[in-house]
Amino acid sequence: MEAVTITNISPGELEALISNTIQRAIAAQQADEPAVEADKWMDIVELGQYLPDRPTVPTIYGYVHRRTIPFHKRMKKLYFLKSEIDAWLRSGRHSTLEEMVRDTEKHLRKRRA
């Protein structure tokens, strides 16, 4: 068992003690959390290396021309924001056969009602 000593602490000392304890707890929590990667700007070459299928630069220009990929243009140069590219990649998900059957049945039930 640990010995406990009770002493008189002024309100200022108590406030400093609490503040220091909170700051140490916050610092320990932040050390445990993985660092959040800041959103990154990529040029067309970096984008080609980042995308899973490793498209060539002319292929990416085709995506831009057809406006199928999110992009930003500044002074005749193309830029791509990593978060927008990630969202674009996630939006390309196709439904499974089971999902399509379920959605079709749901639609048909609505029409019959």
C-alpha positions as protocol buffer text, in pm:
chain_id: "A"
residue {
  index: 1
  type: MET
  ca { x: 0 y: 0 z: 0 }
}
residue {
  index: 2
  type: GLU
  ca { x: 121 y: 346 z: -90 }
}
residue {
  index: 3
  type: ALA
  ca { x: 151 y: 618 z: 168 }
}
residue {
  index: 4
  type: VAL
  ca { x: -62 y: 925 z: 102 }
}
residue {
  index: 5
  type: THR
  ca { x: 41 y: 1266 z: 227 }
}
residue {
  index: 6
  type: ILE
  ca { x: -217 y: 1540 z: 246 }
}
residue {
  index: 7
  type: THR
  ca { x: -88 y: 1896 z: 236 }
}
residue {
  index: 8
  type: ASN
  ca { x: -235 y: 2238 z: 189 }
}
residue {
  index: 9
  type: ILE
  ca { x: -224 y: 2343 z: -176 }
}
residue {
  index: 10
  type: SER
  ca { x: -309 y: 2689 z: -292 }
}
residue {
  index: 11
  type: PRO
  ca { x: -572 y: 2723 z: -566 }
}
residue {
  index: 12
  type: GLY
  ca { x: -301 y: 2835 z: -811 }
}
residue {
  index: 13
  type: GLU
  ca { x: -86 y: 2531 z: -736 }
}
residue {
  index: 14
  type: LEU
  ca { x: -387 y: 2301 z: -771 }
}
residue {
  index: 15
  type: GLU
  ca { x: -475 y: 2459 z: -1105 }
}
residue {
  index: 16
  type: ALA
  ca { x: -116 y: 2414 z: -1231 }
}
residue {
  index: 17
  type: LEU
  ca { x: -110 y: 2053 z: -1112 }
}
residue {
  index: 18
  type: ILE
  ca { x: -437 y: 1974 z: -1291 }
}
residue {
  index: 19
  type: SER
  ca { x: -325 y: 2156 z: -1606 }
}
residue {
  index: 20
  type: ASN
  ca { x: 6 y: 1967 z: -1620 }
}
residue {
  index: 21
  type: THR
  ca { x: -170 y: 1634 z: -1564 }
}
residue {
  index: 22
  type: ILE
  ca { x: -418 y: 1705 z: -1846 }
}
residue {
  index: 23
  type: GLN
  ca { x: -140 y: 1812 z: -2083 }
}
residue {
  index: 24
  type: ARG
  ca { x: 55 y: 1493 z: -2012 }
}
residue {
  index: 25
  type: ALA
  ca { x: -257 y: 1281 z: -2071 }
}
residue {
  index: 26
  type: ILE
  ca { x: -328 y: 1456 z: -2402 }
}
residue {
  index: 27
  type: ALA
  ca { x: 34 y: 1417 z: -2515 }
}
residue {
  index: 28
  type: ALA
  ca { x: 27 y: 1046 z: -2429 }
}
residue {
  index: 29
  type: GLN
  ca { x: -299 y: 997 z: -2620 }
}
residue {
  index: 30
  type: GLN
  ca { x: -167 y: 1180 z: -2928 }
}
residue {
  index: 31
  type: ALA
  ca { x: 150 y: 968 z: -2922 }
}
residue {
  index: 32
  type: ASP
  ca { x: -66 y: 654 z: -2937 }
}
residue {
  index: 33
  type: GLU
  ca { x: -273 y: 776 z: -3234 }
}
residue {
  index: 34
  type: PRO
  ca { x: -133 y: 738 z: -3587 }
}
residue {
  index: 35
  type: ALA
  ca { x: -54 y: 1066 z: -3756 }
}
residue {
  index: 36
  type: VAL
  ca { x: -322 y: 1180 z: -3999 }
}
residue {
  index: 37
  type: GLU
  ca { x: -177 y: 1229 z: -4344 }
}
residue {
  index: 38
  type: ALA
  ca { x: -247 y: 1574 z: -4480 }
}
residue {
  index: 39
  type: ASP
  ca { x: -425 y: 1596 z: -4812 }
}
residue {
  index: 40
  type: LYS
  ca { x: -170 y: 1586 z: -5091 }
}
residue {
  index: 41
  type: TRP
  ca { x: -158 y: 1752 z: -5431 }
}
residue {
  index: 42
  type: MET
  ca { x: -26 y: 1533 z: -5712 }
}
residue {
  index: 43
  type: ASP
  ca { x: 80 y: 1612 z: -6066 }
}
residue {
  index: 44
  type: ILE
  ca { x: -5 y: 1384 z: -6356 }
}
residue {
  index: 45
  type: VAL
  ca { x: 307 y: 1164 z: -6317 }
}
residue {
  index: 46
  type: GLU
  ca { x: 251 y: 1116 z: -5943 }
}
residue {
  index: 47
  type: LEU
  ca { x: -112 y: 1032 z: -6012 }
}
residue {
  index: 48
  type: GLY
  ca { x: -9 y: 766 z: -6262 }
}
residue {
  index: 49
  type: GLN
  ca { x: 212 y: 607 z: -5996 }
}
residue {
  index: 50
  type: TYR
  ca { x: -60 y: 635 z: -5730 }
}
residue {
  index: 51
  type: LEU
  ca { x: -350 y: 480 z: -5920 }
}
residue {
  index: 52
  type: PRO
  ca { x: -377 y: 101 z: -5880 }
}
residue {
  index: 53
  type: ASP
  ca { x: -368 y: 17 z: -6253 }
}
residue {
  index: 54
  type: ARG
  ca { x: -70 y: 250 z: -6319 }
}
residue {
  index: 55
  type: PRO
  ca { x: -218 y: 426 z: -6624 }
}
residue {
  index: 56
  type: THR
  ca { x: 8 y: 609 z: -6866 }
}
residue {
  index: 57
  type: VAL
  ca { x: 7 y: 987 z: -6894 }
}
residue {
  index: 58
  type: PRO
  ca { x: -195 y: 981 z: -7222 }
}
residue {
  index: 59
  type: THR
  ca { x: -457 y: 761 z: -7052 }
}
residue {
  index: 60
  type: ILE
  ca { x: -489 y: 1013 z: -6767 }
}
residue {
  index: 61
  type: TYR
  ca { x: -524 y: 1295 z: -7021 }
}
residue {
  index: 62
  type: GLY
  ca { x: -809 y: 1092 z: -7172 }
}
residue {
  index: 63
  type: TYR
  ca { x: -979 y: 1069 z: -6830 }
}
residue {
  index: 64
  type: VAL
  ca { x: -944 y: 1445 z: -6794 }
}
residue {
  index: 65
  type: HIS
  ca { x: -1073 y: 1511 z: -7147 }
}
residue {
  index: 66
  type: ARG
  ca { x: -1381 y: 1295 z: -7081 }
}
residue {
  index: 67
  type: ARG
  ca { x: -1409 y: 1453 z: -6734 }
}
residue {
  index: 68
  type: THR
  ca { x: -1428 y: 1115 z: -6565 }
}
residue {
  index: 69
  type: ILE
  ca { x: -1160 y: 1195 z: -6305 }
}
residue {
  index: 70
  type: PRO
  ca { x: -1162 y: 1492 z: -6064 }
}
residue {
  index: 71
  type: PHE
  ca { x: -890 y: 1742 z: -6147 }
}
residue {
  index: 72
  type: HIS
  ca { x: -782 y: 2102 z: -6099 }
}
residue {
  index: 73
  type: LYS
  ca { x: -617 y: 2310 z: -6369 }
}
residue {
  index: 74
  type: ARG
  ca { x: -389 y: 2602 z: -6294 }
}
residue {
  index: 75
  type: MET
  ca { x: -182 y: 2782 z: -6557 }
}
residue {
  index: 76
  type: LYS
  ca { x: -214 y: 2497 z: -6811 }
}
residue {
  index: 77
  type: LYS
  ca { x: -99 y: 2240 z: -6554 }
}
residue {
  index: 78
  type: LEU
  ca { x: -315 y: 1963 z: -6411 }
}
residue {
  index: 79
  type: TYR
  ca { x: -328 y: 1888 z: -6039 }
}
residue {
  index: 80
  type: PHE
  ca { x: -509 y: 1613 z: -5855 }
}
residue {
  index: 81
  type: LEU
  ca { x: -611 y: 1611 z: -5489 }
}
residue {
  index: 82
  type: LYS
  ca { x: -547 y: 1275 z: -5319 }
}
residue {
  index: 83
  type: SER
  ca { x: -873 y: 1282 z: -5119 }
}
residue {
  index: 84
  type: GLU
  ca { x: -1075 y: 1346 z: -5436 }
}
residue {
  index: 85
  type: ILE
  ca { x: -897 y: 1066 z: -5621 }
}
residue {
  index: 86
  type: ASP
  ca { x: -961 y: 827 z: -5331 }
}
residue {
  index: 87
  type: ALA
  ca { x: -1332 y: 920 z: -5333 }
}
residue {
  index: 88
  type: TRP
  ca { x: -1341 y: 876 z: -5712 }
}
residue {
  index: 89
  type: LEU
  ca { x: -1187 y: 530 z: -5681 }
}
residue {
  index: 90
  type: ARG
  ca { x: -1438 y: 433 z: -5412 }
}
residue {
  index: 91
  type: SER
  ca { x: -1730 y: 557 z: -5624 }
}
residue {
  index: 92
  type: GLY
  ca { x: -1644 y: 309 z: -5899 }
}
residue {
  index: 93
  type: ARG
  ca { x: -1780 y: 17 z: -5699 }
}
residue {
  index: 94
  type: HIS
  ca { x: -2013 y: -214 z: -5892 }
}
residue {
  index: 95
  type: SER
  ca { x: -2307 y: -390 z: -5732 }
}
residue {
  index: 96
  type: THR
  ca { x: -2290 y: -764 z: -5676 }
}
residue {
  index: 97
  type: LEU
  ca { x: -2542 y: -991 z: -5843 }
}
residue {
  index: 98
  type: GLU
  ca { x: -2718 y: -1039 z: -5509 }
}
residue {
  index: 99
  type: GLU
  ca { x: -2747 y: -662 z: -5459 }
}
residue {
  index: 100
  type: MET
  ca { x: -2888 y: -616 z: -5810 }
}
residue {
  index: 101
  type: VAL
  ca { x: -3147 y: -892 z: -5755 }
}
residue {
  index: 102
  type: ARG
  ca { x: -3247 y: -744 z: -5419 }
}
residue {
  index: 103
  type: ASP
  ca { x: -3279 y: -393 z: -5567 }
}
residue {
  index: 104
  type: THR
  ca { x: -3481 y: -523 z: -5863 }
}
residue {
  index: 105
  type: GLU
  ca { x: -3720 y: -711 z: -5634 }
}
residue {
  index: 106
  type: LYS
  ca { x: -3757 y: -402 z: -5415 }
}
residue {
  index: 107
  type: HIS
  ca { x: -3835 y: -188 z: -5722 }
}
residue {
  index: 108
  type: LEU
  ca { x: -4090 y: -440 z: -5853 }
}
residue {
  index: 109
  type: ARG
  ca { x: -4264 y: -459 z: -5514 }
}
residue {
  index: 110
  type: LYS
  ca { x: -4296 y: -78 z: -5513 }
}
residue {
  index: 111
  type: ARG
  ca { x: -4448 y: -78 z: -5863 }
}
residue {
  index: 112
  type: ARG
  ca { x: -4706 y: -345 z: -5766 }
}
residue {
  index: 113
  type: ALA
  ca { x: -4811 y: -159 z: -5452 }
}
